[in-house]
Amino acid sequence: MAQLWGGRFRKETDQLVYNFNASIGFDQKFYRQDIQGSIAHVKMLAKQAILTKQERDHIIGGLESILLDLESGELQITSEYEDIHSFVEAHLIDRIGEVGKKLHTGRSRNDQVALDMKLFIRNEITELDSLIKELLKVLERIMEENLHTYMPSFTHLQKAQPVTLAHHMGAYFEMFRRDRGRLHDIFERMNYCPLGSGALAGTIYPLDREYTAKLLDFYGPTANSMDSVSDRDYVIELLSAVSTVMMHLSRFSEEIIIWNSNEYSFVEIDDAYSTGSSIMPQKKNPDIAELIRGKTGRVYGALISVLTTMKGLPLAYNKDMQEDKEITFDALNTVKGCLALFTRMIDTIKFRKEVMEASAKKGFTNATDAADYLVRKGVPFRDAHGIVGRLVLTCIDKNCSLDDLSLEEFRSYTSVFEEDIYDAISMKTCVEKRMIAGATGAEAMKHVISANREYLQSE
Ligand code: ARG
């Protein structure tokens, strides 16, 4: 046990208490952020003449050597220190002696941990953003290649209207693009530096908080020191944003699972991204998609967990807040792993275009267009809907599609039908005539695809 705060205690901490209280087991992840923050703090202290230049260089030299040794594996983080902050400070004093004891001047672990968490989260946001971008690039490629790949769309999981695979993938492109937007918003809101808030009330030292903030690439210092040490909004916002990412991945996974089923056979997952059964030799299972769908619950759990931890906390810092870390680390690792794997799975998946197209031809996906045809010829929509509904019933009895009916059969319902009905309800017409903004036709999709390409190049 090596503690920073033994002075006012007469007894040793009970070992169980020590273990229960310690966070080194998980906040050791912060060693880079902790050292980076300390170096900035020391530079500022020297600039403000709170430390001499010599003291500054001494301390920075010590901190850099600790970082180097940690990176190379020479130095191991061990559990006799309460947390990463104590570990770094104790090692610094060990290495450079008395002057190391000046590092913590004008600082508390409360603003220190707030800083470390922010530096860490900022980095995570950048990583998540590039993982989502990779997925968007794959989606864009699939869209470009499938402007004319026809497939059924669904409502209630019942066949609705024919669309293109490009359009379907485009829906996910929009979702993940919004996810990136959310990450960006969070970054913008959180990027203010808590250092200099001290325990909660600020400090009597003339710290230059603008300077520290600048050194650490923040937009500026935070405005209220009590808020600074007790704010975990950015953690909650990030967990909420990644929960939404998981929700999107999970919906997509669900579709892949359905499409990969024997009955649908719209896709074939690459061998490298599927798994087999120990007993049934014929099986090729979509386990990756299922796991992603499953892990979504775990990430939602993290969000609810941190929200619940924070809900009853009086200002300012409370030890409860230490509970944010393991949960957040786990959630972020989960999301990053899922994003990377999903991207590879979708990049290598084989779309069975002929099966998709054949499926779109069945299930009366052109019934709306048959009704619209009658409307164009002057039949009120409600009547047209009724006529086509009866035609569909006829087809069900005859086990055929609308296109298979003879003109006489069409005309037995209304003489408004003419030879051009066949062209009006062909799959090509159904899809390609939908060319207003946002629609499935290639004319509309081309605009979206080129706008997406520009977006991917610029952001
Ligand atoms: N390990 C602590 C945390 O994660 C660091 C802050 C400790 N501050 C304190 N006053 N006990 O929140």
Boltz pocket constraint, residues with backbone or C-beta under 6 A from the ligand:
constraints:
  - pocket:
      binder: B
      contacts: [[A, 21], [A, 23], [A, 27], [A, 83], [A, 109], [A, 110], [A, 113], [A, 317], [A, 318], [A, 319], [A, 321], [A, 322]]
      max_distance: 6.0
